[in-house]
């Protein structure tokens, strides 16, 4: 993880994600949840079942994350020393 786009939902985060991807930075957006069953299961386990999240595993393939829920989770920020 190199960057967190800490914008609120509904503030252009999909276009921000698209721009970052064009710049060569793989970007995690909550839309990824619908595209990856493992992410769906991880978020369900975290938000509904109250299980711990393996943040490093969840974001392993991404350099940037947006919007708020993916970017602002305090434990997620602390899980990666490369975050700016």
C-alpha positions as semicolon CSV with decimal commas, in nm:
position;residue;x (nm);y (nm);z (nm)
1;X;0,000;0,000;0,000
2;X;0,146;0,333;-0,104
3;X;-0,146;0,573;-0,078
4;X;-0,488;0,602;0,081
5;X;-0,754;0,807;-0,096
6;X;-0,955;0,897;0,210
7;X;-1,251;1,050;0,028
8;X;-1,607;0,998;0,137
9;X;-1,835;0,769;-0,065
10;X;-2,021;0,933;-0,355
11;X;-1,740;1,185;-0,415
12;X;-1,594;1,054;-0,738
13;X;-1,402;0,759;-0,598
14;X;-1,466;0,540;-0,906
15;X;-1,311;0,804;-1,131
16;X;-1,025;0,845;-0,883
17;X;-0,976;0,468;-0,893
18;X;-0,974;0,468;-1,274
19;X;-0,717;0,750;-1,285
20;X;-0,489;0,577;-1,035
21;X;-0,508;0,252;-1,230
22;X;-0,415;0,442;-1,549
23;X;-0,113;0,574;-1,361
24;X;-0,010;0,216;-1,290
25;X;-0,125;0,200;-0,927
26;X;-0,355;-0,096;-0,859
27;X;-0,640;0,057;-0,659
28;X;-0,881;-0,111;-0,417
29;X;-1,234;0,026;-0,429
30;X;-1,528;-0,133;-0,252
31;X;-1,654;-0,234;-0,598
32;X;-1,380;-0,499;-0,582
33;X;-1,590;-0,680;-0,324
34;X;-1,847;-0,771;-0,589
35;X;-1,573;-0,896;-0,822
36;X;-1,387;-1,121;-0,578
37;X;-1,568;-1,382;-0,374
38;X;-1,282;-1,399;-0,124
39;X;-1,320;-1,025;-0,059
40;X;-1,696;-1,061;-0,019
41;X;-1,642;-1,334;0,238
42;X;-1,370;-1,139;0,420
43;X;-1,584;-0,825;0,453
44;X;-1,889;-1,028;0,561
45;X;-1,684;-1,206;0,826
46;X;-1,545;-0,874;0,949
47;X;-1,858;-0,657;0,941
48;X;-2,131;-0,910;1,021
49;X;-1,967;-1,197;1,205
50;X;-1,721;-0,978;1,395
51;X;-1,417;-1,180;1,296
52;X;-1,074;-1,016;1,262
53;X;-0,970;-0,897;0,916
54;X;-0,638;-0,993;0,763
55;X;-0,571;-0,648;0,616
56;X;-0,237;-0,738;0,461
57;X;-0,394;-1,029;0,275
58;X;-0,699;-0,828;0,166
59;X;-0,492;-0,543;0,021
60;X;-0,190;-0,748;-0,091
61;X;-0,244;-0,683;-0,463
62;X;-0,317;-0,311;-0,435
63;X;-0,104;0,003;-0,399
64;X;-0,391;0,241;-0,325
65;X;-0,732;0,214;-0,160
66;X;-1,046;0,429;-0,181
67;X;-1,312;0,523;-0,050
68;X;-1,390;0,563;0,317
69;X;-1,453;0,211;0,444
70;X;-1,148;0,070;0,269
71;X;-0,934;0,372;0,342
72;X;-1,029;0,480;0,691
73;X;-1,038;0,160;0,886
74;X;-0,785;0,246;1,155
75;X;-0,652;-0,106;1,188
76;X;-0,611;-0,124;0,811
77;X;-0,403;0,192;0,810
78;X;-0,181;0,066;1,089
79;X;-0,139;-0,271;0,920
80;X;0,084;-0,138;0,646
81;X;0,389;0,075;0,722
82;X;0,410;0,195;0,359
83;X;0,088;0,397;0,386
84;X;0,123;0,773;0,347
